[in-house]
Amino acid sequence: MDIKTNWKRIRIHFSKSFKSCLHVSIASVDDNNHPTVTPIGSLFLNKDQTGFYFEKFTSKLPKHAEQNNNICVLGVNSNRWFWIKSLFKVKFKEYPALKLYGVLGERRKATDKEVKRLDRRMRSTKGLKENTYLWRDMEVVRDITFAKVEKINIGKMTRSI
């Protein structure tokens, strides 16, 4: 799968993945060369094979980036009906999961446009007290440049995609 020609499709997949499980998983490697995974609920993909996430609660991912800034982002469409329909048909009409390989950039102050994107995403939780705790003061982002995408294959169920 080519990342540039399929970028729109990739963005749609990650949007569906986020809607179904409210996060993606970012894998990185620590300074002892051990792999680790960080759940991120604020990843956004741009229109040009780049993205960013808000770096408020992450503690290990920024430390790992100091030694090795390569990452892998896993987005799984966990929508129950998507899986049930696919299991009955014994085939997926879309990929159930994609991995994006990229490089973390430097931390920087979020733009107003980026904060508005986050506000739109979290709108459904606006009336909850925890919304303020989780999403207030989201001021710092980290850019990601993606170079490669890998589709997750599940045998004959994904063969025709």
Buried (B, 14 or more C-beta within 10 A) or exposed (E): EEBEEBBEBBBEBBBBBBEBBEBBBBBBBBEEEEEEEBEBBBBBBBEEBBBBBBBBEBEEBBEBBEEBBBBBBBBBBBBEEBBEEBEEEEBBEBBBBBBBBBBBBEEBEBEEEBBEBBEEBBEEBEEEEEBEEBBEEBEBBBBBBBEEBBBBBBEEBBEEB
